[in-house]
Amino acid sequence: MNHMDKVCRLSGLELTEEFSILKKRPDIRLTVRNPYYFTDEGMTDGSGRLDNTLLADLITGTLVIKKSERKASE
């Protein structure tokens, strides 16, 4: 089991499952490019770019995950 498997388990998502990131407060000045996916390398945005800075903010609770209705493979 790699680190991203652990992150997926903690977040309640499957690897490559699509999700959105929501800011807990409107004053958070981060650029969020939804949708996101967890991969073996880290967290990627919809264009395939790694965005592990936001991953750290998810882990610390600054940002929250909203599950998408559809799967990434659809």
Chimera marker file (.cmm) of the C-alpha trace (Angstrom):
<marker_set name="trace">
<marker id="1" x="0.000" y="0.000" z="0.000" r="1" g="1" b="0" radius="0.5"/>
<marker id="2" x="1.449" y="3.363" z="-1.000" r="1" g="1" b="0" radius="0.5"/>
<marker id="3" x="0.790" y="6.769" z="0.560" r="1" g="1" b="0" radius="0.5"/>
<marker id="4" x="-1.943" y="7.690" z="-1.915" r="1" g="1" b="0" radius="0.5"/>
<marker id="5" x="-3.846" y="4.509" z="-1.040" r="1" g="1" b="0" radius="0.5"/>
<marker id="6" x="-3.825" y="5.690" z="2.570" r="1" g="1" b="0" radius="0.5"/>
<marker id="7" x="-5.023" y="9.168" z="1.560" r="1" g="1" b="0" radius="0.5"/>
<marker id="8" x="-7.846" y="7.616" z="-0.475" r="1" g="1" b="0" radius="0.5"/>
<marker id="9" x="-8.890" y="5.444" z="2.443" r="1" g="1" b="0" radius="0.5"/>
<marker id="10" x="-8.933" y="8.429" z="4.815" r="1" g="1" b="0" radius="0.5"/>
<marker id="11" x="-10.909" y="10.563" z="2.372" r="1" g="1" b="0" radius="0.5"/>
<marker id="12" x="-13.426" y="7.838" z="1.521" r="1" g="1" b="0" radius="0.5"/>
<marker id="13" x="-12.576" y="7.884" z="-2.188" r="1" g="1" b="0" radius="0.5"/>
<marker id="14" x="-11.258" y="5.321" z="-4.632" r="1" g="1" b="0" radius="0.5"/>
<marker id="15" x="-8.060" y="5.876" z="-6.601" r="1" g="1" b="0" radius="0.5"/>
<marker id="16" x="-8.971" y="7.827" z="-9.795" r="1" g="1" b="0" radius="0.5"/>
<marker id="17" x="-12.463" y="8.689" z="-8.482" r="1" g="1" b="0" radius="0.5"/>
<marker id="18" x="-13.451" y="12.224" z="-9.474" r="1" g="1" b="0" radius="0.5"/>
<marker id="19" x="-14.049" y="14.783" z="-6.714" r="1" g="1" b="0" radius="0.5"/>
<marker id="20" x="-14.282" y="18.526" z="-6.206" r="1" g="1" b="0" radius="0.5"/>
<marker id="21" x="-12.498" y="20.666" z="-3.656" r="1" g="1" b="0" radius="0.5"/>
<marker id="22" x="-14.432" y="23.255" z="-1.696" r="1" g="1" b="0" radius="0.5"/>
<marker id="23" x="-12.980" y="26.073" z="0.379" r="1" g="1" b="0" radius="0.5"/>
<marker id="24" x="-14.124" y="26.072" z="4.014" r="1" g="1" b="0" radius="0.5"/>
<marker id="25" x="-14.016" y="29.880" z="4.110" r="1" g="1" b="0" radius="0.5"/>
<marker id="26" x="-14.365" y="32.402" z="1.257" r="1" g="1" b="0" radius="0.5"/>
<marker id="27" x="-11.211" y="34.262" z="2.340" r="1" g="1" b="0" radius="0.5"/>
<marker id="28" x="-8.928" y="31.332" z="1.429" r="1" g="1" b="0" radius="0.5"/>
<marker id="29" x="-6.840" y="32.557" z="-1.509" r="1" g="1" b="0" radius="0.5"/>
<marker id="30" x="-6.073" y="29.320" z="-3.328" r="1" g="1" b="0" radius="0.5"/>
<marker id="31" x="-6.762" y="28.514" z="-6.958" r="1" g="1" b="0" radius="0.5"/>
<marker id="32" x="-8.972" y="25.443" z="-7.208" r="1" g="1" b="0" radius="0.5"/>
<marker id="33" x="-9.289" y="23.758" z="-10.615" r="1" g="1" b="0" radius="0.5"/>
<marker id="34" x="-12.037" y="21.156" z="-10.205" r="1" g="1" b="0" radius="0.5"/>
<marker id="35" x="-12.393" y="18.254" z="-10.812" r="1" g="1" b="0" radius="0.5"/>
<marker id="36" x="-9.531" y="16.422" z="-9.095" r="1" g="1" b="0" radius="0.5"/>
<marker id="37" x="-8.399" y="12.796" z="-8.937" r="1" g="1" b="0" radius="0.5"/>
<marker id="38" x="-6.029" y="10.833" z="-6.721" r="1" g="1" b="0" radius="0.5"/>
<marker id="39" x="-3.360" y="8.897" z="-8.625" r="1" g="1" b="0" radius="0.5"/>
<marker id="40" x="-0.319" y="6.880" z="-7.542" r="1" g="1" b="0" radius="0.5"/>
<marker id="41" x="1.824" y="10.021" z="-7.886" r="1" g="1" b="0" radius="0.5"/>
<marker id="42" x="-0.446" y="12.390" z="-5.978" r="1" g="1" b="0" radius="0.5"/>
<marker id="43" x="-3.491" y="14.541" z="-6.631" r="1" g="1" b="0" radius="0.5"/>
<marker id="44" x="-4.094" y="15.739" z="-10.191" r="1" g="1" b="0" radius="0.5"/>
<marker id="45" x="-6.477" y="18.325" z="-11.564" r="1" g="1" b="0" radius="0.5"/>
<marker id="46" x="-8.726" y="17.761" z="-14.584" r="1" g="1" b="0" radius="0.5"/>
<marker id="47" x="-5.909" y="18.507" z="-17.030" r="1" g="1" b="0" radius="0.5"/>
<marker id="48" x="-3.578" y="15.931" z="-15.462" r="1" g="1" b="0" radius="0.5"/>
<marker id="49" x="-1.271" y="18.344" z="-13.606" r="1" g="1" b="0" radius="0.5"/>
<marker id="50" x="-0.085" y="17.302" z="-10.148" r="1" g="1" b="0" radius="0.5"/>
<marker id="51" x="-1.314" y="19.655" z="-7.439" r="1" g="1" b="0" radius="0.5"/>
<marker id="52" x="0.105" y="18.358" z="-4.176" r="1" g="1" b="0" radius="0.5"/>
<marker id="53" x="0.019" y="21.807" z="-2.549" r="1" g="1" b="0" radius="0.5"/>
<marker id="54" x="-3.758" y="21.538" z="-2.359" r="1" g="1" b="0" radius="0.5"/>
<marker id="55" x="-3.361" y="17.954" z="-1.157" r="1" g="1" b="0" radius="0.5"/>
<marker id="56" x="-1.566" y="19.252" z="1.925" r="1" g="1" b="0" radius="0.5"/>
<marker id="57" x="-4.411" y="21.706" z="2.538" r="1" g="1" b="0" radius="0.5"/>
<marker id="58" x="-6.933" y="18.858" z="2.247" r="1" g="1" b="0" radius="0.5"/>
<marker id="59" x="-5.029" y="16.788" z="4.800" r="1" g="1" b="0" radius="0.5"/>
<marker id="60" x="-4.835" y="19.684" z="7.261" r="1" g="1" b="0" radius="0.5"/>
<marker id="61" x="-8.528" y="20.509" z="6.849" r="1" g="1" b="0" radius="0.5"/>
<marker id="62" x="-8.252" y="23.906" z="5.157" r="1" g="1" b="0" radius="0.5"/>
<marker id="63" x="-10.134" y="22.504" z="2.171" r="1" g="1" b="0" radius="0.5"/>
<marker id="64" x="-12.844" y="19.831" z="1.991" r="1" g="1" b="0" radius="0.5"/>
<marker id="65" x="-13.753" y="17.138" z="-0.554" r="1" g="1" b="0" radius="0.5"/>
<marker id="66" x="-17.098" y="16.853" z="-2.292" r="1" g="1" b="0" radius="0.5"/>
<marker id="67" x="-17.588" y="13.551" z="-4.101" r="1" g="1" b="0" radius="0.5"/>
<marker id="68" x="-18.670" y="13.797" z="-7.723" r="1" g="1" b="0" radius="0.5"/>
<marker id="69" x="-21.723" y="11.963" z="-8.984" r="1" g="1" b="0" radius="0.5"/>
<marker id="70" x="-19.848" y="10.265" z="-11.828" r="1" g="1" b="0" radius="0.5"/>
<marker id="71" x="-16.710" y="8.117" z="-11.968" r="1" g="1" b="0" radius="0.5"/>
<marker id="72" x="-13.522" y="9.200" z="-13.768" r="1" g="1" b="0" radius="0.5"/>
<marker id="73" x="-13.815" y="6.416" z="-16.336" r="1" g="1" b="0" radius="0.5"/>
<marker id="74" x="-17.259" y="7.591" z="-17.547" r="1" g="1" b="0" radius="0.5"/>
<link id1="1" id2="2" r="1" g="1" b="0" radius="0.2"/>
<link id1="2" id2="3" r="1" g="1" b="0" radius="0.2"/>
<link id1="3" id2="4" r="1" g="1" b="0" radius="0.2"/>
<link id1="4" id2="5" r="1" g="1" b="0" radius="0.2"/>
<link id1="5" id2="6" r="1" g="1" b="0" radius="0.2"/>
<link id1="6" id2="7" r="1" g="1" b="0" radius="0.2"/>
<link id1="7" id2="8" r="1" g="1" b="0" radius="0.2"/>
<link id1="8" id2="9" r="1" g="1" b="0" radius="0.2"/>
<link id1="9" id2="10" r="1" g="1" b="0" radius="0.2"/>
<link id1="10" id2="11" r="1" g="1" b="0" radius="0.2"/>
<link id1="11" id2="12" r="1" g="1" b="0" radius="0.2"/>
<link id1="12" id2="13" r="1" g="1" b="0" radius="0.2"/>
<link id1="13" id2="14" r="1" g="1" b="0" radius="0.2"/>
<link id1="14" id2="15" r="1" g="1" b="0" radius="0.2"/>
<link id1="15" id2="16" r="1" g="1" b="0" radius="0.2"/>
<link id1="16" id2="17" r="1" g="1" b="0" radius="0.2"/>
<link id1="17" id2="18" r="1" g="1" b="0" radius="0.2"/>
<link id1="18" id2="19" r="1" g="1" b="0" radius="0.2"/>
<link id1="19" id2="20" r="1" g="1" b="0" radius="0.2"/>
<link id1="20" id2="21" r="1" g="1" b="0" radius="0.2"/>
<link id1="21" id2="22" r="1" g="1" b="0" radius="0.2"/>
<link id1="22" id2="23" r="1" g="1" b="0" radius="0.2"/>
<link id1="23" id2="24" r="1" g="1" b="0" radius="0.2"/>
<link id1="24" id2="25" r="1" g="1" b="0" radius="0.2"/>
<link id1="25" id2="26" r="1" g="1" b="0" radius="0.2"/>
<link id1="26" id2="27" r="1" g="1" b="0" radius="0.2"/>
<link id1="27" id2="28" r="1" g="1" b="0" radius="0.2"/>
<link id1="28" id2="29" r="1" g="1" b="0" radius="0.2"/>
<link id1="29" id2="30" r="1" g="1" b="0" radius="0.2"/>
<link id1="30" id2="31" r="1" g="1" b="0" radius="0.2"/>
<link id1="31" id2="32" r="1" g="1" b="0" radius="0.2"/>
<link id1="32" id2="33" r="1" g="1" b="0" radius="0.2"/>
<link id1="33" id2="34" r="1" g="1" b="0" radius="0.2"/>
<link id1="34" id2="35" r="1" g="1" b="0" radius="0.2"/>
<link id1="35" id2="36" r="1" g="1" b="0" radius="0.2"/>
<link id1="36" id2="37" r="1" g="1" b="0" radius="0.2"/>
<link id1="37" id2="38" r="1" g="1" b="0" radius="0.2"/>
<link id1="38" id2="39" r="1" g="1" b="0" radius="0.2"/>
<link id1="39" id2="40" r="1" g="1" b="0" radius="0.2"/>
<link id1="40" id2="41" r="1" g="1" b="0" radius="0.2"/>
<link id1="41" id2="42" r="1" g="1" b="0" radius="0.2"/>
<link id1="42" id2="43" r="1" g="1" b="0" radius="0.2"/>
<link id1="43" id2="44" r="1" g="1" b="0" radius="0.2"/>
<link id1="44" id2="45" r="1" g="1" b="0" radius="0.2"/>
<link id1="45" id2="46" r="1" g="1" b="0" radius="0.2"/>
<link id1="46" id2="47" r="1" g="1" b="0" radius="0.2"/>
<link id1="47" id2="48" r="1" g="1" b="0" radius="0.2"/>
<link id1="48" id2="49" r="1" g="1" b="0" radius="0.2"/>
<link id1="49" id2="50" r="1" g="1" b="0" radius="0.2"/>
<link id1="50" id2="51" r="1" g="1" b="0" radius="0.2"/>
<link id1="51" id2="52" r="1" g="1" b="0" radius="0.2"/>
<link id1="52" id2="53" r="1" g="1" b="0" radius="0.2"/>
<link id1="53" id2="54" r="1" g="1" b="0" radius="0.2"/>
<link id1="54" id2="55" r="1" g="1" b="0" radius="0.2"/>
<link id1="55" id2="56" r="1" g="1" b="0" radius="0.2"/>
<link id1="56" id2="57" r="1" g="1" b="0" radius="0.2"/>
<link id1="57" id2="58" r="1" g="1" b="0" radius="0.2"/>
<link id1="58" id2="59" r="1" g="1" b="0" radius="0.2"/>
<link id1="59" id2="60" r="1" g="1" b="0" radius="0.2"/>
<link id1="60" id2="61" r="1" g="1" b="0" radius="0.2"/>
<link id1="61" id2="62" r="1" g="1" b="0" radius="0.2"/>
<link id1="62" id2="63" r="1" g="1" b="0" radius="0.2"/>
<link id1="63" id2="64" r="1" g="1" b="0" radius="0.2"/>
<link id1="64" id2="65" r="1" g="1" b="0" radius="0.2"/>
<link id1="65" id2="66" r="1" g="1" b="0" radius="0.2"/>
<link id1="66" id2="67" r="1" g="1" b="0" radius="0.2"/>
<link id1="67" id2="68" r="1" g="1" b="0" radius="0.2"/>
<link id1="68" id2="69" r="1" g="1" b="0" radius="0.2"/>
<link id1="69" id2="70" r="1" g="1" b="0" radius="0.2"/>
<link id1="70" id2="71" r="1" g="1" b="0" radius="0.2"/>
<link id1="71" id2="72" r="1" g="1" b="0" radius="0.2"/>
<link id1="72" id2="73" r="1" g="1" b="0" radius="0.2"/>
<link id1="73" id2="74" r="1" g="1" b="0" radius="0.2"/>
</marker_set>
